[in-house]
Amino acid sequence: MRFRTLQELSALCAAEGRTIGGLMLAEQAAEAGVSEEDAFRQMAGYYQVMKEAVRKGLDEAPVSRSGLVGGDGRKMNAYLERGEPSVGNWAGLAMAYALAVSEVNASMGRIVATPTAGSCGIIPGVFVSSQERFGWPDEKLVEGLFAAGAIGYVIANNSFVSGAEGGCQAEVGSAIGMAAGALTELRGGSAEQAVHAVGLALKNTLGLVCDPVAGLVEVPCIVRNGLGAVNALAAADMALAGVRSVIPSDEVIGVMLEIGSAMPAAHRETALGGLAQTPTGREIAERLRGAKPKPKSQAEPQPESRPES
């Protein structure tokens, strides 16, 4: 790749008169040694999987194997149909779709990790709902995925995208930044505005811990995906309105690295702290292990049962 930072990415787009998505398509094809048509076709396949996951989550309301979660995407969708949600219909739809995809993941269904399985609902939630809202063809959304991929590439190479390394800020936070930047471009924003959207999104997830109850990618992961989709919409709107990230987005990514490196192991996907170690979180872990619950003060920390990335 000819860029390592968002600043370099934005400068390349300006110099060559390209969108982030268009530039990343060319870079990805060159990196993989394939034609741009082949690279585009592969990404188009990924987008179809995302749309299928949205529909599966809503139509089937899958329940996770643990029985902890399931059907919330459908509940949210039904709520939207009953009246005016506080966040508005389109933000509510992005939330419902993000929940639905995350539930497909929790039930061992087919999803696209964006950038990880634990944050798989945010980009589909934002993209599929926006496509329905604005009537965009699939091809436009596929180019948007290349834009999201370019942003994710920079984050992964300068910070984290794994909860085990940097907390949930690295998974859900990165996905929100990727979705926000890509949506900004999809809606006609410049590469510079898209980069500001990334910084605006990431700043507001700094320090978010990864604390999966019973070590499963379910609680609170799925709800964070739903809320993350709405955050991405807000960050994109701010950037399109001209709001700038006062701290440059590349510096925000550096801060994510700093905070994630300093984060205690208990808050990095180990289920040894945070919500996983609340009384209810410990009781759930014991119950799922099939053991008789111990007194809360004697409950043992639980290992993670499934990696998120």
Buried (B, 14 or more C-beta within 10 A) or exposed (E): BEBEBBBBBBBBBEEEEBBBBBBBBBBBBEEEEBEEEEBBEBBBEBBEBBBBBBBBBBEBBBBBBBEBBBBBBBEBBEEBEEEEBEBEBBBBBBBBBBBBBBBBBBBEBEBBBBBBBBBBBBBBBBBBBBBBEEEBEEEBBBBBBBBBBBBBBBBBEBBBBBBBBBBBBBBBBBBBBBBBBBBBBBBEBBBBBBBBBBBBBBBBBBBBBBBBBBBBBBBBBBBBBBBBBBBBBBBBBBBBEEBBBEBBBBBBBBBBBEBBEEBEEBBBBBBBBBBBBBEEBBBBBBBBEEEEBEEEEEBEBBEBBBBBB
